[in-house]
Amino acid sequence: MPRTPGYATSIVILHWLLALAIFVLIGTGWYMVGLEKGTPPVSVHYNFHKSIGLIAMALIALLVGARLRRHPPDLPGSLARWERRAAHLAHMLMYVFLVLVPLSGYVASNFSKWGINFFGTRLPAWGPDLPAVYDLFNAVHVVASNVFVGLIALHVLGAIKHLLARNRVVERILPRALRHEEP
């Protein structure tokens, strides 16, 4: 019997790797902003956050490329029209913020005196130290991050709703071996 139709393996892998990276980025982001400025732990946490952010940017580029080449599997016919539209809108917004959040952080870092250290290797900055530009992109990064956390919460709540409804929507993003066989 065929299994529940799902996303391509490459998209499934990228989805879950990004989920892990984003979980780490949110945790370190919230933790590091509460640390006392100018202390060694601050730079360690900021540099770790930026390093994971660069990895996430690469994964996001791969995910966007994969999604542009492959259409998502169809949603179950049991979903109402408004649910289909809401799912489409939510996914589009997730992709916007998947790009906006790390890109704004990356640009902000390149216009700051701190720059980017990728796991201890200083990357060349392509922008001068311009505090006003840094402040602008950092503000975008912070606000967009908070909006993104809200979108992620809605995404997770939607997944829980579909798990409880047992309508196999969530199975579409699981590895093929974990998808149920179609009756």
N, C-alpha and C positions, 0 to 999 in steps of 0.2 A: 504494500500500500504506500502511496506517496505521503510525504511528511507535509506539515503545514508550510505553505510558501513563506519564504523569509528573505531577508536581505542577503546580498552576496557576502561570502566569507570575509573578504577584505573589509567591507563596511562594518560587519559585526566585530571584527578584531579592533578596528580603529575606534569604534564606538566605546568599547569597554576599556581600551587603553586611555582614551580621552576622559572617560568618566573617572578613572583612577587619578589621572594627572590633575583634573579639575578639582577633585576632592582635596588633594594635597595643596593645590594653589589657594583654594578658599581657606583651608585651615591655616596655612602659613601666612596668608594675607591678613587674616583677622588677628592672628597672634602677633605678628611683627609690628603692626601699627600701635600696639600697646606698650612696646618696649621703649625704654629711655633712649632718646636720641644721643648719638655720639658714643655709644658703648659698643664694644666688640660684638656682643650677641646680635645687635641690630644689623650690622653689615653681613654677618654670617647668614642670617635669615633672609635678608633682602637678596643676597646673591644666590642663595638656594632657590628662592621664589622665582627670580629672573631666569635661572638655569632651567628649571622645570617649565617655565613659561615659554622659553625658546623651543624646548622639545614639543610642548603642546602646539605651538605655532606650526611646526613641521607636520605633526599628526593632523592638524586641522587642514592644512594645504592638501595633504593626501586624501583626507575624507571628502573635502569639497570636490576634488578632482574625480574621485570614485563615484560620488553622487551625481555629478554632471554626466557621467558616462552610463550610469545604470539607474533605471526608474525604480522607485520603491515597490515592494509587493503590494498588491491590492489589499485594502482594508476589508474585513468581513462585511458581507452584505447586510448583516444584522444591525450595523451601526446606522443611526439616524443621520440625515443630511447635515444637520447642524454639528454633529460630532465629527463628521468628515472634514467640514470646513474649519472647525476649531483645531483639529489635529494638524491640518495643513498650515494654518496661521501660526500655531505654536512652533511647528518645526521651522518655518521660515524665520520667525523671530529668534529661535535658538541659533540658527546659522548666522544671522546678523550679529548677535552678541558673541558667538564663538570667534568671529573675526575681530569685532570692535574691541573687545576687552584686551586680548593680548597685543593687538596692534597699537592701541593707545598707550599701553604700558611700555612697549618697545620704543615708540617714538619719544615718550617722556624721558625714558632712560638715556636716550641718545642726545637729549638737550640738557643733560644735567652733568654736574662735575663728577658724579659717581660712576656714570657709564654702566657697562654690563660686564660682569665677570661670569663666564660660563664655566662652572665647576672649577674656579681658580684661574682660568685663563682670561686675561683682560681682552675683550674684543674692541677693535678700533671704533670709536664713535664717529658717526658721519655728520653730527651736528655740533655746533659750539655750545658752551655752557650758557644757556639763555634761560634764566629763572622764570621769566614770564611765559615762555613757550612750555617749559617743563610744567609749570603750575597748571596751565590750560589742559595739556594732555593728561596730566596726573588726575585732575578733577574729572575729566571724561572717563578715565580708567576706573576711578573709585565709584562714580555714579553708575556707570555701565556694569561694573562688577556686582553692585547691589541689585540692579534690575535683573541681571543674569541669574543671581541666586534665587530671586523670586520665580523666574521662568523655570529654573531647575526644580524648584519645589513643586510647581504645577506639573512639570513633566513626571516627576516621581509619583505625585498624587494620581495623575492620570494612569500611570502604569499600575498602581495599586488598585484603582477602580476596575481596570480591565482584567487584572488577575482575579479579583473577587467575582467579576461577571463571567469568568472562564470563557471568554470569547476569542481567545488565542491571538489577540493583538500583540501582546508582549512577546509571544513565541517568535514573532517575525525577526526580532533582534537577538535571539539566542543562537548559540552554535547549532548547526544542523542536527547533531546527535541528540540534542535536548528537546527538539520539537516533537510534538505528538504526531502519530500517524493519523492521516485523514481516514474517516470511516468509509 
